[in-house]
Amino acid sequence: MSNGKSSRWFTLIQRELQEYRVSLVWTPVCAALLLCALVLTSVLVANRISVVGQAFMEVVTQDENISSMNITIHIDDDAEGDVNYKVERTETPADEEDWNFSRKWSFKPKVGDSPAPPSELVAAGEDYAFNAVLGVINVLMVVILMIVTVNYLLGSLYDDRRDRSILFWKSMPVSEWEVVLSKLAVALLVAPAIYLAVALLTQLVCTGLSMLMVWRMDMDPFEQILGNVNFPHLVFMQVAGWVLTALWIAPVYAWMLMASAAARRSPFLTAAVPVVVLILAEELFFGSEYLRRAIGRHIPEQVVGAGLPVPAEMSSLLLGLVCAALFLAATVWLRRHRWEI
């Protein structure tokens, strides 16, 4: 019995991947290839950049008689906010510690006029700075994933009603619950797993290309790149971050599935119009924004990269999961009783 159920689930997931292989499989691969091509281009022009930088330094230091230079910083729009600083030239090279860029710095401007520089550089200790650079790749992949997933959810249950392929699946020994849950599983688990795997491979390739670029610029790639990367922490944060994100956006995805099952013409309008009308009605008649704030906590752009939920937000998370279950139940009912367009 268990093997038969697992086989049905595997068949349903495989069906989704075959029908939407362009958006679920080939889209992240193409995006990854484009990112790697951009990084490779940076590697190819790295020597030119270093040559330009060296020529600039030669122009700056060509006059040996100049012992200092003045820097004017315009803080305000008027001339009253000008601050002048004099940079003295030193004959001895700076300590190696002064050129340690693996430390994290923060810029904190001071208020008011002062003879001291109006900023403060605070060393925050050792930090894996390159993790943040690699994290940009993951953010781009997640944004693409969100766009693809929204399009997938709004069309998945609507398309098989429009082309009447729903009749084929109704003749198969598969329940409507299994069909609906398989589509939600693809959106929350399968597609993110594919995108995350591609993102991690892209990050590894970009790390290798960055090491090559640093090596071509006559620096130590192991110290400058690998010394500032923590791969276990990077993988854990990205995987755990998506698991948390999936819990928060589950009611939004379930609502889109229900709209796809109920739509007569446009699934997007079916999903968006009721929400907009309810939000405007609440603000117009009650002067409150509770519904807008509640929905805002669960929309994808609000939860990407979010941290662990604090106890005050746990009730919102649990309420969202309850709403997701209700939306899924309504979706199954629509599939059984109102599937014709």
Secondary structure, 3 states (H helix, E strand, C coil): CHHHHHHHHHHHHHHHHHHCHHHHHHHHHHHHHHHHHHHHHHHHCHHHHHHHHHHHHHHHCCCCCCCEEEEEEECCCCHHHEEEEEEECCCCCCCHHHHCCCEEEEECCCCCCCCCCCCCEEEEEECCHHHHHHHHHHHHHHHHHHHHHHHHHHHHHHHHHHCCCHHHHHCCCCCHHHHHHHHHHHHHHHHHHHHHHHHHHHHHHHHHHHHHHHHHCCCCHHHHCHHHCCHHHHHHHHHHHHHHHHHHHHHHHHHHHHHHHHCCCCHHHHHHHHHHHHHHHHHHHCCCCHHHHHHHCCCHHHHCCCCCCCHHHHHHHHHHHHHHHHHHHHHHHHHHHCCCC
